[in-house]
Amino acid sequence: MSATETARPPLWPVAVELLLVASSLTIAALSSQVISPRIPAAALGYVIGAVAVTIFAAVYRAIRNSRRGGGTFRPSRLLDRTSWVLMLLGLGAGIWNAFILATELSKK
């Protein structure tokens, strides 16, 4: 990157976070009502929501902070807040899936 270029935070980790949150919420909604073998679906929803979303939020922050180090950096409060809100939603979806998983495991 040359000295005249402006560095910006990456968009792709936030987009992946959005897709993962939507997937985890969909799995939680379906496994609480429709899906028959609930244990694998709830476990997958937990991993996607609580773990994968948090990993991509950390990737976003790491790339953003590395770009902040040199040259001109233009921060994006919208992306920062969106990533933070998506991480909270992912954790909430993960907790919902964990509750479904724990409920199913307690029935056995």
C-alpha positions as CSV (number, residue, x, y, z in Angstrom):
1,M,0.0,0.0,0.0
2,S,1.4,3.4,-1.0
3,A,1.6,6.4,1.3
4,T,-1.3,8.1,-0.6
5,E,-3.8,5.2,-0.3
6,T,-6.3,5.2,2.6
7,A,-6.6,1.9,4.5
8,R,-10.0,0.9,5.5
9,P,-11.3,-1.9,7.7
10,P,-12.3,-5.2,5.9
11,L,-15.9,-5.8,5.0
12,W,-15.7,-9.6,4.4
13,P,-15.4,-10.8,8.0
14,V,-18.5,-8.8,9.0
15,A,-20.4,-10.3,6.0
16,V,-19.3,-13.8,7.1
17,E,-20.5,-13.0,10.6
18,L,-23.9,-12.0,9.3
19,L,-24.3,-15.2,7.3
20,L,-23.2,-17.3,10.4
21,V,-25.6,-15.5,12.7
22,A,-28.5,-16.0,10.3
23,S,-27.5,-19.7,10.0
24,S,-27.4,-20.2,13.7
25,L,-30.7,-18.4,14.3
26,T,-32.3,-20.5,11.6
27,I,-31.0,-23.7,13.1
28,A,-32.2,-22.7,16.5
29,A,-35.7,-21.8,15.3
30,L,-36.0,-25.0,13.2
31,S,-34.5,-27.3,15.8
32,S,-36.9,-26.0,18.4
33,Q,-39.9,-26.8,16.2
34,V,-39.2,-28.8,13.1
35,I,-36.0,-30.8,13.0
36,S,-36.3,-34.3,14.3
37,P,-32.8,-35.3,15.4
38,R,-32.3,-32.1,17.4
39,I,-29.0,-33.0,19.1
40,P,-26.7,-32.7,16.0
41,A,-28.5,-29.6,14.7
42,A,-28.4,-27.8,18.1
43,A,-24.7,-28.7,18.5
44,L,-24.0,-27.3,15.0
45,G,-26.0,-24.2,15.7
46,Y,-24.0,-23.7,19.0
47,V,-20.6,-24.0,17.2
48,I,-21.7,-21.7,14.4
49,G,-23.2,-19.1,16.7
50,A,-21.0,-19.0,19.7
51,V,-17.7,-20.1,18.3
52,A,-17.5,-19.2,14.6
53,V,-19.0,-15.8,14.9
54,T,-16.6,-14.9,17.7
55,I,-13.7,-16.1,15.6
56,F,-14.7,-13.9,12.7
57,A,-15.2,-10.9,14.9
58,A,-11.7,-11.4,16.2
59,V,-10.4,-11.7,12.6
60,Y,-12.1,-8.4,11.7
61,R,-10.5,-6.7,14.7
62,A,-7.1,-8.1,14.0
63,I,-7.1,-7.1,10.3
64,R,-8.5,-3.7,11.2
65,N,-5.8,-3.1,13.8
66,S,-3.0,-4.2,11.5
67,R,-4.2,-1.8,8.8
68,R,-4.4,1.0,11.4
69,G,-0.6,0.8,12.0
70,G,0.8,2.3,8.8
71,G,-0.2,5.2,6.6
72,T,-3.6,6.8,6.5
73,F,-6.4,4.8,8.1
74,R,-10.1,5.6,7.8
75,P,-12.0,3.9,10.6
76,S,-15.6,2.7,10.1
77,R,-17.8,3.0,13.1
78,L,-20.6,1.4,11.3
79,L,-18.5,-1.8,10.6
80,D,-17.1,-1.8,14.2
81,R,-20.6,-1.6,15.7
82,T,-22.1,-4.0,13.2
83,S,-19.4,-6.6,14.0
84,W,-20.0,-6.1,17.8
85,V,-23.8,-6.4,17.5
86,L,-23.4,-9.5,15.3
87,M,-21.1,-11.0,17.8
88,L,-23.7,-10.5,20.5
89,L,-26.4,-11.9,18.3
90,G,-24.2,-14.9,17.5
91,L,-23.6,-15.5,21.2
92,G,-27.3,-15.3,21.9
93,A,-28.1,-17.7,19.1
94,G,-25.4,-20.0,20.4
95,I,-26.9,-19.9,23.9
96,W,-30.3,-20.7,22.4
97,N,-28.9,-23.7,20.6
98,A,-27.0,-24.8,23.8
99,F,-30.3,-24.6,25.7
100,I,-32.0,-26.8,23.1
101,L,-29.0,-29.2,23.2
102,A,-29.1,-29.4,27.0
103,T,-32.8,-29.9,27.0
104,E,-32.6,-32.8,24.5
105,L,-29.6,-34.4,26.4
106,S,-31.5,-34.2,29.7
107,K,-34.4,-36.2,28.1
108,K,-32.1,-39.2,27.4
